[in-house]
Amino acid sequence: MQQRMMLVGIFAISLLLLGFVVFVFNEPTYTTLYSNLASEDASKVIEELTSQKIPYKIEESGTTIKVPKEKVYEVRFSMASKGIPNSGIVGYEIFDKNTMGMSEFMQKLNFKRALEGEIARTIMQQSGIEGARVHIVFPEKSIFKEDKKEPTASVVLKLTSSSQISQNNIIAITNLVASSVEGLAPAKVTVLDTQGRLLSRENDDNSFTAASGKQYEIKSSVESYLAQKAQSLLDNVLGYGNSVVKVNVDLNFKQV
C-alpha cells in the first residue's frame, strides 16, 4: 500500500513538472510595446489590449507595457489608427483641437511638433526600431541671401535589443526625413541611437568620410554575422526566444 502511494506521488510530481516545463516553453516572448507612458495613456492602452484579448505585461511602475513579440507591430498600427497613446508622439491630430485665437508662433510650433511626430511614427514602422525621436530646426528667415541658412534635423533611434541596423536603413531614414521637410538636404540630417552612437555619415566626396562609412558597413556586417551565428547556437541549446545576443566588435583597419 505504501509503495502504491509512493508511486502515485511520483506520478503526480512528474505530471506537475511536465506541466511546468510545457508552460515555460510555451510562454511567449514579450517585448516592449510602449515605454515612458503617462498614466492616462497607460490605462487606454491596457483597455484596448483587454478588448482585443491580447496578453500583456506591465513594468516600470506602469509606465512600460509589453506584449508578445509577434504582436508588437500589429498592435502599434492598431493603436496608432485610434490615436493611442496621446501624450507620447503627437502627429497631425494636434490640429483636431480648436486653434482659433492661437498666435502665429504657436501655430508654427504645433506644425513643427506635428511634423516631427508624423516622421517619427513612419520611422518606427521599420523592423528593429522600438522608438524614434525627431527634432527639426527651422532657421529664421532672412531678407539677405548670404544670411540664409538651411534647416537641419536629428533623429534618435531606440533599437530593439537584438537589432543590427544597416547603413542602407540609415540612408533610407535620412532620405525620408529630408524629403518630408521643405528645403532640408540629406547631408543636414543626423541619425544616432539612444547610446549616443552616430549612425549616419555626411554625404560628401571627402575620402576620409567615405572610408569611415565603409568601415562602419564592414563593422555592422561582422557584428550581424557573429550575432546570427551565436544566436543560432543558443537557440539550439536554450530554445528559440530564450536568449538575446548583442555583438560589438573592434576592428583594426590599420592592418592590411
Secondary structure, DSSP 8 states (H G I E B T S, - for coil): -HHHHHHHHHHHHHHHHHHHHHHHHHS--EEEEE-S--HHHHHHHHHHHHHTT---EEEGGGTEEEEEGGGHHHHHHHHHHTT--SSSS--GGGGGS--TT--HHHHHHHHHHHHHHHHHHHHHTSTTEEEEEEEEE-----SSGGG----EEEEEEEE-TT----HHHHHHHHHHHHHHSTT--GGGEEEEETT--B-----S--HHHHHHHHHHHHHHHHHHHHHHHHHHHHHHHH-TTS----------TT--
